[in-house]
């Protein structure tokens, strides 16, 4: 990410001044302009600077969303959607001011169709809340980005996570949406059928649009049956390249692994200290299998043979729920474990994704870059997708430290793009990766801008994200 892309846009002071009292009159206490509310709704979990909205509306139903859009459109006031604020590239910042629309109170599960393995939810429902609600049905929603993000935010950023190698990303699991567009009308992008050839695929257009094309008001999601058996374990390797090559062979052999996460030596050291574990401080894979007893046993045996071929410790698969929970809690706490290595430093979390055959090369070159420049930067990745994250710890008060951090990001993204990869596997573009998107898809940007201009001609929805202000 680059601070140079976090710039202030032109503010419509007259329009904002006119809209604020109208919103206050309409929404009362559900409209707030206090400093603390505005700061909370602009924070980012990165080192990018915050840009505050002028007010926050807590919507409770679709009619509220429509009214906010109509008021803001009438006065040309920007609109920024807000879920839980866990996005990583400045997606909730308000570079031109405007109104933050908080969806946390639109948190109802509207419908569960257990026979069809789908459900419809409002955007403020979080993934953990949904899975708690579904527990008695024998179904679950598999996309797990780590944070307890809202499903609206996960849809808007095309989120992914640890289960994506088996269950896909949000784009594979969203069947339909309802969206409030720039004229304040609500549209439906599809029905619940598992496939359709009816017109343009508007569902996929809005999935990953980062709130720049409209405001999502409901999401129809694909569900999965809770596996009869879940087994998993940890496996340490002599080198990072060995671990990556084991991942590549596992995927190429078609073993239906549910999760296969890569942690480098520094990340394991951090997890051991933070979660009070004692894993060998070597490149490590966290692995999980889903299925019947026989399927899990076969898959774990096949993986153990592959791991042994690359010099790994003996792989032991456990179905003990407590042991598995400890394992994945440590993985989900990797961010905080890494922060604890140097709590006085700022943390810059970034991700890239490359074709699976280039993963070992890309990770090894990145680790070499980290060592060469003396960075403190653990690596963790959804290795089965060729997607990995680097958490760079640095002094954001030191201009030299900032320059070195951003130079590292330039090299990391350049490396991934040179390998026919992408500048982001799951964090999205937001503000922080605008420059890298231009490098990656320069020829397609005019088409993207044309779509944006067609659906949002006043550039009211989340301006300054994906494209510069």
N, C-alpha and C positions, 0 to 999 in steps of 0.2 A: 504494500500500500504506500501511497505517497501523499505527504501533507500538501504538496503543491496542488493537488486536485481537490482539496477541501477549501473552497473559496466561497466568499459571500456573493450571493446573487442580488439582483436588483429588487428592492422591496417596494411594494405598492402601499405606501404609508396611508394614503387616503382610503383605499379599499379595506385595509386591515382595521383602521379606525372606525369605519362604518360597520364592518361585520361584527366586531367584538360585542357591542351592546345588543345587537339583534340575537346573537347566540346566547348571551347571558339571559335575555328576556325569555327565550324559548326553552332553555335547558336548566336555568336556575343553578342549583348547587352542583349539577352535573357538568357545568362549564367553569373551569378554573383558570385564572391568569396569574396566580401566585408564583413567585420565583422558584420555590421548591418543586412545585408540580412541573413547571417548564423545564427545570434542570433534569428531573427524573425522566422526562420524555424526550430528552436529547442525548442521554448518556450513551456511550458506546463501550464495548468491552475490548477496545483497542486503544492505542495511544493517539488516535486521531482526535483533534480538538472538537468540543461540542459546539453545536449551533442551535440555539433555543427557538422553539416555536413561540408564538405570541399568546396562545391559549390552548387548553386541552379540553376536549369534549369526551365524556364517558357515554358511549352509545349503548342502548339496551335492546334495540330491535332495528329491523331493516328500515322502517320509516324514519328513524332517527338519522341513519346514515344518509338516506336520500335528502333529508332536510338540510343536513350539514353541507352536502355537496351543492345543493341548489343555492344556498346562501353564499357559499364561498365562490361559486361560479358567477353569481350575479355581481360580486364585488371583486372578482379576479384575485382571490386570496388562495395561496398554496395550501394543499392538503397532504398530510403525512400520516399514513397508517401506523399504528403501534400495537404490538401484541404483548410480548413480555420483555422486549428490549435486549434479547440475547444475540442479536445479529452482530457480525464481526467487522463489517466494512463501512460503518457510518450510515447504514440504511435509514436510521430513524432521525438523523440530523435534519434541521430545517434551514438550509442556507439562504433562503429568501424569506424567512419567517413564515407566518401562517398558522394553521390550526393542526394540532396533533389529534387524531381520532383514535381513542383508546378503546379496544375491543374486549377488554377483560371481562366486562359484564355481559357480553354476548357469548355465554359459555354453556349453552344447553346442547345436549345430545337430542337431536330432533327425531331420529328414526333409526332403528336397527332392524335390518332384514337378515335374520340369521340364516334362513334357507338360501339366500342369494349371496351370503358372505359380503355384505356391504352395510354401510351406515351413512347417515347424513348428520353433520354437526355444524354448529356455529363457529366462527373463526376464533373466538376466545377460548375454546376448549383446549386444554393442554394434552399432550400425548399421554402423560401419566394418568390424568383424570379419565381419559377415554378408556384406557386399559383397565382401570379400576372399575369403571361402569360395565365393561364387557366381561368381567371375570366369570360371572355365572353363566354366560352363554357358551363358554368353551372356545371363544374366539379372541383374537388380539390384533392390534395394529402394529406392524413390525418395524416401522421406520423410527430409528432411535439416534438422533444427532448428539446425544449426550446431555445437553441442557434440557430442562423441562419446558421446551418451547411451546408456543401456541400453534395449533394446526393451521391457522390462517397465515402466520409468519412462516411456518415450514413450507406451505404451499407457495407463498410469494417468493421465497428464496430458493425454491426447488431443492429442499434439504435432503440430506442423505444420512449416513451414519454407519454404525458397526454392522448392521444386518443387511446392508445394501448388496453385498456380494451374492446373497441368495434371493432377497425379496425386492431388490431394485430400489429406486429413489422415489421421491414424491411424484415425479412425472409418470411413473409406472403404477402408482397407487391411487391417483385421483381420477375418479370416473366422470365427475361433473362438478360444475360450480354455478352459483348465482353471484352476479357482480353488479354493483352500482356503477354506471358509466358517467361520463362527464356531464350529461344532460340531466342527471338525477334519476334516470330510469334504471330499473333492475332487469337484467337479462339472464337467461339460463343458457349455459353453453352446451349441455347434453342431457340425456336421460340416463337411467341406471343400466341400460344394456351394456354388456361387456365389450361389444365392438359396434362400430357404426361407420358408415361411409357417407353420412349426411352432411355435406357442405364442408366448409373450412373447420379445422380442428381448433376451435376457439379455447377449449379447455387447456390444451398444451400452450397456447399463446399466453394465457394469463398465469399459468404455472411458471414461476421463475421470472415474472415481470417486475418483481420488487416494488409493487405498489405504484408503478408508473403509468398504468393503463386504466385502473379502476380500483374499487374497494370491494374485496371479497366478502360476501355476506353469508354464504353457506358452502359446505364442501361435502361431496359424496365420495366416500373412501372405500377402497377394496380392503377386506379383512382376511385373516388367515386363521385356520384352526390351530389351537394350542397343541404343540407336538406331544405325542404320547411319551416320548423320551427325549431328554436333553442331556448331552454329555459335553464336557469341555476340559481343557487343561492348558498347561504352560510348557513351552519347549524352548530352551536356550541353545544358541548356535555359536560356533567359533567366530564367525564374522558376519557383518551386516549383509554382505553379498550372498553368503550361504543361506541366510534366512530368506532373503528376497527370492533366490532361485528355488527354494523349497515352495514358496508361495506360487511362483510361476508354474512349476510342475504340477502342483495340486490343482490349480485352475485348468491347466491344459489337459489334465487327465480326466476332467469332468467330475471330480469328487464334489458333491453338493454341500460344501462347507457353508454353515450359516454365518459364521463370523471368523475372520482371520486377521488379527490386528498385529502390527509391527511396532515394537518399541526398541529404540537403540539403547546403548549402554547408559548414557546420561539419563534417559527417561526412566529406565529401570532403577537406577540409583535414587532418583527423586521419588519414585513410587514406593520403594522400600522404606525410605525415611518417613514419608508422609503417612503411608497406610500401615506402617509397622509390619512389613513383610520381610522375607529373607530370600528372594529370588537371586540366582547368580547374576552378577552385574555384567551380562553379556547381551548381545542382540537377541531379542526374544519374540516369540509369537504367542499370542493368546488366541486360542482356537475353540470353536463351539460347533457341535453337530446337532441337527434336529431330525427326528423321525421315529421309527419303531425301535424296539430293543435291538433287533437284528441289523437294521440299517445303521444305527449309531455305532454298533460294535464293528461293523465292516468298514465304515468310513474312518473311524479312529485308527483301525489297524492299517488301512491304506496310507493314511497320513503319517503314522509312525514309521512306516517303511521308507517313505519319501524323506522324512526328517533325518532318519539314520543315514541315508545316502549322502546327505550334506553335513554329516558330522555332528548332528545335534545330540543332546542328552536324550535318554530314553523318555519317550512321551507316555505319560500316564493320563488316561481319560477318566474323569470322575463324573458321576451323575448326582453326587451329593449337592442338594440345593444350596446349603450354607456355604460350601466351598466355592461353588460357582458364583454365588452372590458376592463373596469376598473378592474374587478374581475380577469381576466386571465393575465392582465399585472402585477398585484400584484403577482400572482403565478409565472410568468416567471422571475420576478425580485427577487425571494426569495434568490437566491445566493448573489446578491449585497446587499439586505436588511440584510442578516446575516453577511456579511463582515462588514457592517456599525456598528454592535454591538460593535466591537473592531477592528477598522481599523489598529491598530498598530500590530496586531497578524497575523500570517500566517493562511491560510485556507486550510483544507484538506477535499476534497469532496469525499465521498465513498458511495457505494451502495451494498446492498445484496437483495436477493429475496427468499421468502419461500412459501410453499403451502399456499393458502389463509386461510385454517383452522388454521394455526399456526401464522398468522400475528399478532393478538392481543398479544399473548404470547411473540413473538420475540420483538415487539416494546416496550412492557412494561418492559421486562428485560433489553433492551438497555437503555431505559430512566432511569431505576434504576441504571444502571452502570454509566451513565453520572452524576447523582446526587451524587452517592457514592464517585466519584473521583473528584468532583468539577469542571467538564468540562463545558465550554461554547460551546454547540453543539446542534443547532436546528435540528429538524427532519421534513422531508417533504417526501411524498411518493406517488407513483402511486398505491394507495391502492387496486384498483380493480384487480391488477396483483400480489399482495403480495410483491411488490417491494418498498423499501423505501431507502431514502438517509439520511446520517448524514453529516453535515458540522461542522467539529471539528476545533475550533479556538484555537491556541496554539502558544507558543513562539518557533519558529524553530531555534533561535540562542542559545537556552538553551538546552544542551545535555539531561538534565533530562526531559525537556518538550517534546523533540522528543521521548525519550524512553517511556514516559507515553502515548504519542499519538499512537505509534506503538503497545504498549501492548494493548491499547483499541481496535485497529484494529484486533489484534489476537483474542481477546475475541469475537468481533462482528462477524467475519467470522466463528469462531468456533461454535458460537451459531447458525448461519444460517445453517451451514453444519450439525450440530447435529439434526436439524429439517427437514432434507432431502431437504434443499434449496441449493442455489448456492452463490458463493462468489461475483458474479456480475450479476445483472439483465440486465444491459444495458451499463455500462461503458467499458466493455471489460477487457482483461487481460493486454495488453501492457507490461510494465515492473513492474508496481506497484503491480500486483496480481499474479505474477509467483509462489510465494510460496504457495498461497492459491489454485491455480489450481492443484498443485501436491497433496494437501490434498484432493481435491474434486474428481479428476478423475485419480488417480495414475495408475490404471490398463489400462486406455485408452491412456496414454501419449505415449507409444511406437508406437501405431498405428498412432497417430498424427505426431510423428517424422518421421515415415516411409513415410507418405504422403508428408511432407515437403521435405524430402530428394529426393523423386521421382520427384517432380515438380520443385524443386530448389536445385539441387545437389551441387552448389557452395555456398549455403546459402547467396545469394546476396540480396534477398528481405527482407527488414526490419529485419535484424538480431538482436537478443536480445529481441525480443517481443514474447510473449506467452511462449517461452523457453529461458532459460538463454543463454547468449553468450557462 
